[in-house]
């Protein structure tokens, strides 16, 4: 190749989107290209603000976890909550690790444990899962979250260090999320700083679009964006000039990239589906869906309460993650689907249940299928993200999923409640984590016995698979059997 190019050497934006260069060899670090392994690795931490079982799980049967271990599509075929994995075609790309435990006690607290006296409703599972640290005070984070540890350790040369988003836009109990609406925390010299997530797909788009646009964008260029003119019409001359500066392999990639953009434009005009494998700037998601009404004090609710079209919001946010990864704008992301102790309504989930998802874990008036739909909704969003990454081609012909590790943690499991006693959805026994990605030897398509290991050990294994070399809070050991 004739010269090096900056990662920020993007082409001009237009058409309500921005067009940047595909990941070319000339953008990659010299050492990586010389070593023959230039494709970057990525990491996504996802969080579901629901337990995976409920009070009467022992009587009605397990909600999420198959009764035997082994091939997930075989042993999990009858599990309602796992069906979205198979429907999205990623059953062989995701592993389920069950039988996990966050221990509790009041004396010598085990690594990543929670004080017995801490009420479940005030986040004693959040600190151990997000940071791998002990939960000593309600909802206090004493360490950096896994995504920020990845940023700190691997320090990528990307425009955006990490991207944090939340699907549930408001608390539905009068607030905007607060501590229950954050899962990303940075260590600023010993001070733990919360990172407020983007909750608006539109605002996320505006932020990413500003990254793609050159800092000295002219009024004419901005006008072209408003006119939604053709991307290729605007950048064709610059692209052709760039061709003369590239080596043969990069010229071929850029030519293919421009052809894919042309195909995409034609498909968008015709209403056809999109294509994969191109580094495109963020496509305008339009205005955000309307915010739903509050559900405070209401157990029986309808579709106008507690719902802000989280399905559409999740789809748009995950597309923005896919785009940011494919263009190497960032390599680390967090996606909080629902707040911990979520009051999001379930009227638009599965068969439709006029109750919030938190109360479904408590009530016996709703059938088992209601809880299955709630857990399955979260699994389904995870499955869609995995599929998007699987269908998106890297510059070297592999897929984004081949180079990404993803985890999905749940707020709780089910079992003994150390505060209230008895069997409860508010327990840190029988916890589960979903893991996906083909990077670093991660085992895919299996149901794995966690043997009462801590959920943080699963997360650490995924982090290490994506290239992380350090510890995770109290933990330095990976989960046995999750990496080949």
Number of C-alpha atoms within 10 A of each C-alpha: 12 10 9 15 15 10 20 18 12 19 21 24 30 25 20 21 24 25 27 23 23 24 23 21 22 20 19 20 13 13 10 13 14 10 9 9 11 19 19 17 20 26 30 26 25 24 26 26 26 29 30 31 30 30 21 19 19 14 7 11 13 19 25 23 24 19 11 13 17 16 18 24 21 15 16 24 15 11 17 18 25 27 20 20 24 18 12 17 15 21 24 16 24 27 26 28 25 25 19 23 23 27 22 23 13 12 8 9 16 15 19 27 27 29 22 19 16 19 16 24 13 16 22 29 28 30 27 29 29 25 28 31 24 28 28 21 16 19 18 16 29 22 25 28 27 32 27 23 23 26 19 15 12 13 11 18 16 14 16 15 18 21 23 23 29 28 27 29 26 26 23 25 16 11 10 14 22 11 17 19 27 23 31 27 23 21 16 9 7 10 13 16 16 16 15 17 21 19 24 20 28 19 14 22 22 15 13 22 20 15 17 25 22 17 8 7 12 10 9 9 17 17 12 18 20 12 12 14 16 19 23 20 9 19 17 15 10 12 18 13 10 13 15 11 16 20 15 12 12 20 19 13 19 22 14 15 21 21 14 18 20 15 14 19 18 13 14 13 9 9 9 11 8 11 14 17 21 27 27 23 28 27 17 16 21 11 10 16 16 9 17 19 18 21 23 13 7 11 17 14 17 19 19 15 24 31 28 24 18 22 16 14 23 24 16 24 25 22 20 22 27 22 24 24 24 26 25 24 24 22 28 28 25 26 27 25 26 28 27 28 23 25 27 28 32 28 21 18 20 15 10 15 24 19 25 25 28 23 21 27 25 17 15 12 8 15 12 20 16 22 31 21 23 28 25 26 22 21 21 21 21 28 26 21 23 27 18 20 26 24 17 23 19 25 23 13 9 15 20 29 26 21 21 28 29 27 24 22 26 24 27 30 26 24 23 18 18 21 14 12 10 11 17 25 26 29 29 29 23 22 28 29 22 21 29 28 29 21 23 20 14 24 21 23 20 23 25 22 19 24 14 15 20 27 28 31 24 25 28 24 25 31 29 22 24 25 18 20 14 14 17 29 24 18 17 14 13 21 19 15 13 22 16 9
